[in-house]
Amino acid sequence: MPVTFDGKLVVGISSRALFDMSEGHRIFETEGIDAYCRYQIEHEEKLLEPGVAYELVRKLLALNRDTECTRVEVILLSRNSADTGLRVFNSIEHYGLGITRAAFTNGASPWRYVPAFCAHLFLSADPSDVVAALDRGYPAATILPRLTDAMVSTQADIDEQLRIAFDGDAVLFGDVAERVFRQGGLEEFSSSEQQHAREPLPGGPFKSFLAALHSLQSEYSAQACPIRTALVTARGAPAHERVIRTLRSWEIRIDEALFLGGLSKGEFLQAFGADIFFDDQHGHCESTRRHVATGHVPHGIANEASG
């Protein structure tokens, strides 16, 4: 029987999202590909430090412990060649990460392998790869660099529960409501959301990923589930009702919902203990990455406006 990913949560991740490859990337940008290749080969026995998405990956793969079946598959999708990628696999082996599959594309965009691997999510440090994946309907986010060497300590540092948080409009949901807000202001937005409160919002780029997480959560009892999700949105009452009814119509459970009414999200994400947060707006991402690992989702009107 051929191997399949049926029933598994599959995540594709780039080398620079998984590990800190900032020095090698600096050499690539300033000295070119040949210098980069020499550097990686010369340092292939030197272990890479964990990157921004490392803890997320570690906790995802930890879901495979104490079970006869593999629930989660993480696949390396890298612009490295197989030659320069040896250092990455050496580091994967050292840290005990259960990653056995990879696509090394030698400079070509690796997003093309997202559908072939049936990935529910693609995480990359390269915005152009992320945009290409999103444009073709695949959930993807740009992993943003840390602002400091040591990110603010959160509950996620000591808690083995996997905690993933999402923005609403243009991430879990389509951006129809966000377009009303940008074109007509807060008053028109609130009026429109009240008027359409019982009309479910269309799905956004991360609806399918949330559905896959929900399916995985359903394998556990609510009391023993190792995964916790949160909606963290700038919406407040009365714009909350449409969101609640939308999730209900999708038959998708979300564990926590924070309606912040325009408050900054960072400290709330820190309190939730998020291993990662996904948002479409640059301003929110710049704030939240001071507190937690953040993935920018370049989708919807907010990104059209910023060009």
C-alpha positions in Angstrom: 0.0 0.0 0.0 1.3 3.5 -0.9 1.9 6.0 1.9 -0.7 8.7 2.2 -1.4 11.7 4.4 -5.1 10.8 4.9 -6.3 11.9 8.3 -3.1 13.8 9.1 -2.4 17.4 9.7 0.4 18.4 7.3 2.5 21.5 7.7 5.2 22.6 5.2 7.9 24.9 6.6 11.0 26.6 5.1 14.5 26.3 6.6 14.6 30.0 7.6 11.3 29.7 9.5 12.4 26.6 11.3 16.0 27.6 12.1 18.0 30.8 12.6 19.8 31.1 9.2 20.2 34.9 9.4 24.0 34.8 8.9 23.8 32.6 5.9 21.0 34.7 4.4 23.1 37.8 5.0 26.0 36.3 3.1 23.6 35.2 0.2 22.3 38.8 -0.1 25.7 40.6 0.1 28.1 38.1 -1.5 25.9 35.9 -3.7 25.0 32.3 -4.1 28.5 30.8 -4.5 29.6 32.4 -1.2 26.5 31.2 0.5 27.1 27.6 -0.7 30.7 27.7 0.5 29.5 29.0 3.9 26.9 26.4 4.4 29.1 23.5 3.4 32.0 24.8 5.6 29.6 25.0 8.6 27.5 21.9 7.9 28.6 20.3 11.2 27.8 23.5 13.2 24.2 23.2 14.5 21.7 25.9 13.6 19.9 27.7 16.4 16.1 27.3 16.7 14.2 29.8 14.6 10.9 31.7 15.2 8.7 28.8 14.3 10.8 26.1 15.9 8.7 25.8 19.1 5.5 25.5 17.1 7.0 22.6 15.1 8.4 20.9 18.2 4.9 21.0 19.8 3.2 19.8 16.6 5.5 16.8 16.3 5.1 16.1 20.0 1.5 15.2 19.2 2.8 12.0 17.6 4.1 10.7 20.9 2.3 8.0 22.8 0.2 7.0 19.8 0.3 4.2 17.3 -0.5 6.5 14.4 1.1 9.6 13.1 -1.2 12.6 13.6 1.1 15.3 12.3 3.5 15.5 9.4 6.0 18.4 9.1 7.8 18.7 5.8 10.8 20.9 5.0 10.2 23.0 1.9 13.5 24.7 1.2 15.2 26.9 -1.4 18.5 25.3 -0.4 20.0 22.6 -2.6 20.4 19.1 -1.2 24.0 19.9 -0.8 23.6 23.1 1.3 20.5 21.6 3.0 22.7 18.9 4.7 23.3 21.4 7.6 19.6 21.8 8.0 19.0 18.0 8.3 21.9 17.7 10.6 20.2 20.2 12.9 16.9 18.4 12.6 18.5 15.2 13.7 20.3 16.8 16.6 17.1 18.4 18.0 15.2 15.1 17.6 12.6 16.6 15.3 10.6 13.9 13.5 11.0 15.5 10.0 11.8 12.9 7.3 10.5 14.4 4.1 11.8 17.4 2.3 11.9 19.3 -1.0 15.1 21.1 -1.8 14.6 23.3 -4.8 18.0 24.9 -5.3 16.7 28.5 -5.5 13.3 27.8 -7.1 10.1 28.6 -5.1 9.2 25.6 -3.0 5.5 26.5 -2.6 4.8 24.4 -5.7 5.1 21.3 -3.6 2.4 22.4 -1.1 -0.5 20.7 -2.9 1.7 17.6 -3.8 2.3 17.1 -0.1 -1.3 17.9 0.8 -0.1 20.5 3.2 -2.7 22.3 5.3 -0.3 25.2 6.0 2.9 26.6 4.5 5.2 28.8 6.7 8.1 30.6 5.1 10.4 33.6 5.7 10.1 34.5 2.0 7.1 36.8 1.4 7.0 36.1 -2.4 6.6 32.3 -1.7 3.8 33.0 0.7 2.0 35.4 -1.7 2.2 32.8 -4.5 0.7 30.1 -2.3 -2.1 32.3 -1.0 -2.9 33.4 -4.5 -3.6 29.8 -5.4 -5.7 29.2 -2.4 -3.3 27.5 0.0 -3.1 28.7 3.7 0.3 30.4 4.1 2.1 33.0 6.2 5.3 34.8 6.4 7.2 34.1 9.6 8.4 37.4 10.9 11.9 37.8 12.6 12.1 38.4 16.3 12.5 42.0 17.3 14.9 41.0 20.2 17.2 38.0 20.8 14.9 36.7 23.5 11.2 37.0 23.0 9.1 37.9 26.0 8.6 34.8 28.1 5.1 33.4 27.8 3.1 30.5 29.2 4.0 28.7 25.9 7.6 28.4 27.1 6.6 26.1 29.9 3.3 24.6 28.8 3.3 21.7 26.4 -0.1 22.5 25.1 0.0 23.7 21.5 -1.7 27.1 21.3 -2.5 28.8 18.0 -4.3 32.1 17.6 -5.9 33.7 14.6 -7.1 37.1 13.6 -10.6 37.1 12.1 -11.2 39.2 9.0 -9.0 38.3 6.0 -7.5 35.4 7.9 -10.2 33.0 9.2 -12.9 34.9 7.3 -13.0 36.7 4.0 -12.4 40.5 4.0 -15.9 41.6 3.0 -16.4 43.3 6.4 -12.9 44.8 6.4 -13.7 46.4 3.0 -16.8 48.0 4.4 -14.8 49.4 7.4 -12.1 50.8 5.1 -14.5 52.3 2.7 -17.2 53.6 5.1 -15.6 53.8 8.6 -16.5 52.3 11.9 -20.1 53.4 12.0 -20.9 51.9 8.7 -19.0 48.7 9.6 -21.0 48.3 12.8 -24.3 49.0 11.1 -23.5 46.5 8.3 -22.4 43.8 10.7 -25.6 44.2 12.8 -27.7 44.1 9.6 -25.9 40.9 8.4 -25.5 39.3 11.9 -27.3 36.1 10.9 -25.5 35.8 7.5 -22.3 33.8 7.8 -19.1 35.4 6.7 -17.3 33.8 3.8 -14.3 31.7 4.6 -10.8 33.2 4.5 -7.5 31.7 3.6 -7.1 30.0 7.0 -10.5 28.4 7.3 -9.3 25.1 6.0 -6.3 25.1 8.4 -8.6 25.8 11.4 -10.9 23.0 10.2 -8.0 20.6 10.1 -7.0 21.6 13.6 -10.6 21.1 14.8 -10.6 17.7 13.3 -7.4 16.8 15.2 -8.8 18.2 18.4 -11.9 16.1 18.0 -9.8 13.0 18.5 -9.3 14.0 22.2 -11.7 14.8 25.0 -12.1 18.5 25.7 -10.4 18.0 29.1 -7.3 16.3 27.7 -6.9 18.1 24.4 -3.2 19.1 23.7 -4.3 21.8 21.3 -6.0 25.1 22.1 -7.1 27.7 19.6 -8.1 31.3 19.9 -9.7 34.1 17.8 -8.1 37.4 18.7 -9.8 40.2 16.8 -10.1 44.0 16.9 -13.8 43.6 16.6 -16.1 44.4 19.6 -19.8 44.4 20.2 -22.1 44.5 18.3 -19.8 43.1 15.5 -19.2 40.0 17.6 -22.4 38.2 16.8 -21.8 37.5 13.1 -18.4 36.0 13.9 -19.9 33.6 16.5 -22.7 32.6 14.2 -20.2 32.0 11.3 -18.1 29.6 13.4 -21.3 27.9 14.5 -22.5 27.5 10.9 -19.1 25.9 10.0 -19.4 23.5 12.9 -15.9 24.5 14.0 -15.0 24.8 17.6 -12.7 27.6 18.7 -11.6 27.5 22.4 -11.2 31.2 23.2 -12.5 34.3 21.5 -11.1 37.8 22.4 -13.1 40.7 21.1 -10.8 43.6 21.8 -12.6 46.6 20.3 -9.4 48.0 18.9 -7.0 47.3 21.8 -3.5 46.2 21.0 -3.3 42.4 20.7 0.2 41.6 22.0 -0.3 41.4 25.7 -3.5 39.3 25.2 -1.6 36.9 23.0 1.1 36.7 25.7 -1.6 35.9 28.3 -3.1 33.2 26.0 0.4 31.7 25.6 0.3 31.6 21.8 2.9 29.6 20.1 2.0 31.5 16.9 -0.5 34.2 15.9 -1.7 34.9 12.3 -2.8 38.3 11.2 -3.2 40.1 7.9 -2.3 43.6 8.9 1.3 44.8 9.1 0.7 47.1 12.0 -0.8 44.4 14.1 2.0 42.0 13.3 4.7 44.6 14.1 3.1 44.9 17.6 2.4 41.3 18.3 5.9 40.0 17.3 7.2 41.8 20.3 5.3 39.2 22.4 4.8 36.0 20.4 5.9 34.3 17.2 3.8 36.0 14.4 2.9 35.0 10.9 1.8 37.7 8.5 -0.9 36.7 6.1 -0.6 39.0 3.0 -4.2 38.7 2.0 -7.2 41.0 1.5 -7.7 44.7 1.2 -5.2 45.7 3.9 -2.4 44.3 1.8 -3.8 45.7 -1.5 -3.7 49.2 0.1 -0.1 48.7 1.2 0.9 47.5 -2.2 
